[in-house]
């Protein structure tokens, strides 16, 4: 395992340089036709908001496709758009690390801010690695009781912000978002907004059922996930999977990983016979590839995690992203 530690050490050093790279700028001009403007931080939520509001708002999405929300830095134009919005939609839970000061400033200046995480059933990072046994596959044990900071370290502390990996929780977020906009923007026709949003919310509800059916082919003993970082806790919670390890032991790609911890994870993957490691389409998979090679006979499968895919990809919208991820997980874990 010494060679594993050395090779990982070199990649970790190179990864530090990648993590400091700034995301590409995006310039989206607000409407000049008198529509209220809602600014949305992430492109995942941006797509959802666009589908919900129809023509009622001009929707400005800050982060372009392919952005890493943990490292994204806004341009001066984007800061101006955020602070002058009629409403601001954020994921919450510290997810938009490079935008926190701007979000706080906008709220202080009177911009109504909706945090999607605030209206869903949140889980802590500590739950992401809890084992799922035959008696634990229900909603009990996933409430807010017993969630504190004791036993948490700097990696995976507090509430997990990646609620959007569970389409059921996105349904809750969508409903809360519509209620927020109706209550916060005086010029909006509440009845028209609800009529516009209803068909898409129904699509999200159908998506949750569809994903459950797609994943039914994965037997209980293969419902294990090794992911690039701690991003699929809500997916695991909703669809009865166990996360046995992450390449980066944190909810943020801006953090690092130790070669020693990755070497131990390679041993665990080999011991359990885990068939696949799930990487992020918006982050480097170099560590995952090295880990897979060390563990032996392990595939690396990319999932859309914190950004939509390109317009011509099968992750171009939130619904396509969730459906594609479910298909890839099922294909990698179902077995022959």
C-alpha positions in Angstrom: 0.0 0.0 0.0 3.1 2.3 0.1 2.9 2.8 -3.6 -0.8 3.8 -3.3 0.1 6.4 -0.6 2.9 7.9 -2.8 0.8 8.0 -5.9 -2.1 9.6 -4.1 0.1 12.1 -2.5 1.2 13.4 -5.9 -2.3 13.6 -7.1 -3.5 15.4 -4.0 -0.8 18.1 -4.5 -1.9 18.6 -8.1 -5.5 18.7 -7.0 -4.9 21.7 -4.8 -4.0 23.7 -7.9 -7.2 22.6 -9.7 -9.3 23.5 -6.7 -8.2 27.1 -6.8 -9.2 27.6 -10.4 -12.1 30.1 -10.8 -15.3 29.1 -12.6 -16.2 30.7 -15.9 -18.2 33.9 -15.7 -21.7 34.1 -17.0 -23.5 37.2 -18.0 -27.3 37.1 -18.0 -29.1 40.4 -18.5 -32.3 41.0 -16.5 -35.5 41.8 -18.4 -36.2 45.4 -19.3 -39.9 44.7 -19.8 -41.0 45.3 -16.2 -41.1 41.7 -15.1 -39.9 41.1 -11.5 -36.5 39.4 -11.5 -35.6 36.4 -9.4 -31.9 35.5 -9.1 -31.0 31.9 -8.5 -27.5 30.9 -7.3 -27.1 27.3 -8.7 -28.0 26.1 -12.2 -29.8 23.1 -10.7 -32.2 25.4 -8.8 -32.2 27.8 -11.7 -33.7 25.1 -14.0 -36.3 24.2 -11.4 -37.3 27.9 -10.8 -37.6 28.5 -14.6 -40.0 25.5 -14.9 -42.1 26.6 -11.9 -42.6 30.3 -12.7 -43.2 30.3 -16.4 -43.6 33.9 -17.7 -44.2 35.4 -14.2 -40.5 36.2 -13.6 -37.3 36.9 -15.4 -35.0 34.2 -14.0 -31.3 35.0 -13.7 -29.1 32.0 -12.9 -25.7 32.9 -11.4 -23.6 29.7 -11.9 -23.1 28.4 -15.4 -23.2 24.7 -16.3 -20.1 22.9 -15.0 -19.5 25.2 -12.1 -18.4 23.9 -8.7 -20.7 25.7 -6.2 -18.0 25.3 -3.5 -15.4 27.3 -5.4 -17.5 29.6 -7.6 -16.7 33.3 -7.4 -19.2 35.8 -8.8 -18.3 38.7 -11.1 -19.0 42.3 -10.3 -22.0 42.2 -12.6 -23.4 39.1 -10.9 -23.0 40.7 -7.5 -25.0 43.6 -8.8 -27.7 41.3 -10.1 -28.0 39.6 -6.8 -28.2 42.7 -4.7 -30.8 44.3 -7.0 -33.0 41.3 -7.4 -36.7 41.3 -6.5 -36.1 37.9 -4.9 -33.1 35.6 -4.4 -33.2 31.8 -4.3 -30.3 29.9 -2.7 -29.7 26.3 -1.9 -28.6 27.1 1.7 -26.6 25.3 4.3 -23.4 27.0 3.2 -23.5 25.2 -0.2 -22.7 28.3 -2.1 -19.4 28.9 -0.3 -18.1 31.7 -2.4 -21.4 33.6 -2.4 -22.1 33.7 1.3 -21.0 37.3 1.9 -22.9 38.5 -1.2 -26.1 36.6 0.0 -25.8 38.2 3.4 -25.3 41.6 1.9 -28.3 41.3 -0.3 -30.5 40.2 2.5 -29.3 43.1 4.7 -30.2 45.4 1.8 -33.8 44.1 1.8 -33.7 41.5 -0.9 -36.1 38.7 0.0 -34.1 35.5 0.3 -35.4 31.9 0.1 -33.2 29.1 1.3 -34.5 25.9 -0.2 -32.9 23.7 2.5 -35.1 25.4 5.1 -38.3 23.7 3.9 -37.0 20.2 3.5 -36.4 17.4 6.0 -32.6 17.9 6.4 -30.1 15.4 7.6 -26.6 15.8 9.1 -23.4 14.7 7.4 -23.1 12.2 10.3 -26.0 10.3 9.0 -24.6 9.9 5.5 -22.3 7.1 6.6 -24.8 5.3 8.9 -25.2 1.7 8.0 -28.6 0.6 6.6 -29.6 -2.8 7.9 -32.8 -4.7 7.3 -34.6 -3.1 10.2 -33.5 0.5 9.4 -35.1 1.1 6.0 -37.9 3.4 7.0 -38.3 7.1 8.0 -37.6 6.5 11.7 -34.1 7.5 12.7 -33.9 10.2 10.1 -35.6 13.0 12.0 -34.0 16.0 13.8 -33.7 14.3 17.2 -30.2 13.5 18.3 -28.5 15.8 15.7 -25.8 17.8 17.4 -22.2 18.7 16.7 -20.7 16.1 19.1 -18.4 13.7 17.4 -18.2 15.8 14.2 -14.9 16.8 12.9 -14.0 19.4 10.3 -15.0 17.0 7.5 -18.8 16.7 7.2 -19.8 19.0 10.0 -23.5 20.0 10.5 -26.4 19.8 8.0 -25.9 18.3 4.6 -27.0 20.9 2.0 -27.3 18.4 -0.9 -31.0 17.9 -0.6 -31.5 18.0 -4.4 -30.2 14.5 -4.9 -33.6 13.3 -3.5 -36.4 14.3 -5.9 -38.9 14.0 -3.1 -37.2 16.7 -1.2 -37.1 18.8 -4.3 -40.9 18.6 -4.4 -41.0 20.1 -1.0 -38.5 22.8 -2.0 -40.5 23.6 -5.1 -43.8 24.1 -3.1 -42.0 26.2 -0.6 -40.4 28.3 -3.3 -43.7 29.1 -5.0 -45.3 30.1 -1.7 -42.3 32.3 -1.0 -42.5 34.1 -4.3 -46.2 34.6 -4.0 -45.8 36.1 -0.5 -42.6 38.2 -1.2 -43.2 39.8 -4.6 -46.3 42.1 -4.6 -46.7 42.3 -8.4 -47.0 38.5 -8.9 -50.4 37.0 -9.7 -50.6 34.3 -7.0 -53.2 32.2 -8.7 -51.4 32.3 -12.0 -48.1 31.4 -10.4 -49.6 28.4 -8.7 -51.3 27.3 -12.0 -47.9 27.6 -13.8 -46.1 25.6 -11.1 -48.6 22.7 -10.6 -47.7 20.7 -13.8 -44.0 20.8 -13.0 -44.5 19.8 -9.4 -46.5 16.8 -10.6 -43.6 15.9 -12.9 -41.2 16.0 -9.9 -43.6 13.7 -7.9 -43.7 11.3 -10.9 -39.9 11.4 -11.1 -39.5 10.2 -7.5 -41.7 7.2 -8.2 -39.8 6.6 -11.5 -36.4 6.6 -9.8 -37.6 4.2 -7.1 -38.8 1.8 -9.9 -35.5 2.2 -11.8 -33.4 1.3 -8.6 -35.6 -1.7 -7.8 -33.2 -3.9 -9.8 -30.4 -3.3 -7.3 -30.4 -6.0 -4.7 -30.1 -5.1 -1.0 -26.6 -6.4 -0.6 -25.3 -4.2 -3.5 -27.0 -1.0 -2.4 -23.6 0.5 -1.4 -22.1 3.8 -2.6 -18.6 5.1 -2.8 -18.7 8.7 -4.0 -16.3 11.5 -4.8 -17.4 13.5 -1.9 -20.3 13.6 0.5 -23.0 14.6 -1.9 -25.4 11.7 -2.1 -26.6 11.4 1.5 -30.2 12.4 0.7 -30.3 10.0 -2.3 -29.1 7.2 0.0 -31.6 8.2 2.7 -34.5 8.2 0.3 -33.7 5.1 -1.7 -32.1 2.8 1.0 -28.5 2.9 0.0 -25.4 2.8 2.3 -22.5 5.2 1.7 -19.5 3.2 2.7 -16.9 5.9 1.9 -16.0 9.0 0.0 -12.9 10.0 -1.9 -13.0 13.4 -0.3 -14.3 13.0 3.3 -16.2 16.2 3.2 -19.3 17.9 1.8 -17.1 20.3 -0.1 -14.8 19.6 -3.1 -12.7 22.5 -1.8 -11.4 20.3 1.0 -8.7 17.7 0.6 -8.1 14.0 1.3 -5.3 12.1 2.9 -3.4 9.4 1.1 -3.6 7.2 4.2 -7.4 7.5 4.3 -7.7 6.7 0.6 -5.5 3.7 1.0 -7.8 2.4 3.8 -10.8 3.1 1.6 -9.3 1.1 -1.2 -8.9 -1.9 1.2 -12.5 -1.5 2.2 -13.7 -1.4 -1.4 -11.8 -4.6 -2.2 -13.1 -6.3 1.0 -16.7 -5.5 0.3 -16.5 -6.2 -3.4 -17.9 -2.7 -4.3 -18.2 -2.7 -8.1 -18.2 1.1 -8.8 -16.9 4.4 -7.5 -19.2 7.3 -8.4 -17.4 10.5 -9.5 -18.7 14.0 -10.2 -19.1 15.3 -13.7 -18.1 18.8 -12.5 -14.9 17.8 -10.7 -11.8 15.9 -11.5 -12.1 12.1 -11.3 -8.3 11.5 -11.0 -8.4 10.4 -7.4 -11.3 8.2 -8.1 -9.5 6.5 -11.0 -6.4 5.9 -8.9 -8.5 4.5 -6.1 -10.4 2.2 -8.5 -7.1 0.9 -9.9 -5.8 0.1 -6.5 -8.9 -1.6 -5.3 -9.0 -3.7 -8.6 -11.8 -4.5 -11.0 -13.8 -1.4 -10.0 -15.5 0.9 -12.5 -15.6 4.7 -12.2 -19.0 6.1 -13.1 -19.7 9.8 -13.4 -22.8 11.2 -11.9 -24.3 14.7 -12.2 -24.0 15.9 -8.6 -23.7 19.7 -8.1 -24.2 21.0 -11.7 -26.4 20.3 -14.6 -24.8 18.9 -17.7 -24.3 20.6 -21.1 -27.5 21.3 -23.1 -26.8 18.2 -25.3 -26.2 15.9 -22.4 -28.5 13.6 -20.5 -28.2 15.9 -17.5 -29.3 19.1 -19.2 -32.3 19.6 -16.8 -32.9 18.7 -13.2 -35.3 15.9 -14.2 -32.9 14.6 -16.8 -30.1 14.7 -14.3 -31.9 12.7 -11.6 -33.2 10.2 -14.1 -29.7 9.8 -15.6 -28.1 9.3 -12.2 -30.6 6.7 -11.2 -30.0 4.8 -14.5 -26.2 4.9 -14.0 -26.4 3.8 -10.4 -28.7 0.9 -11.4 -26.5 -0.1 -14.3 -23.4 -0.1 -12.1 -24.7 -1.9 -9.1 -27.5 -4.2 -10.3 -25.1 -7.0 -11.3 -25.2 -9.6 -14.1 
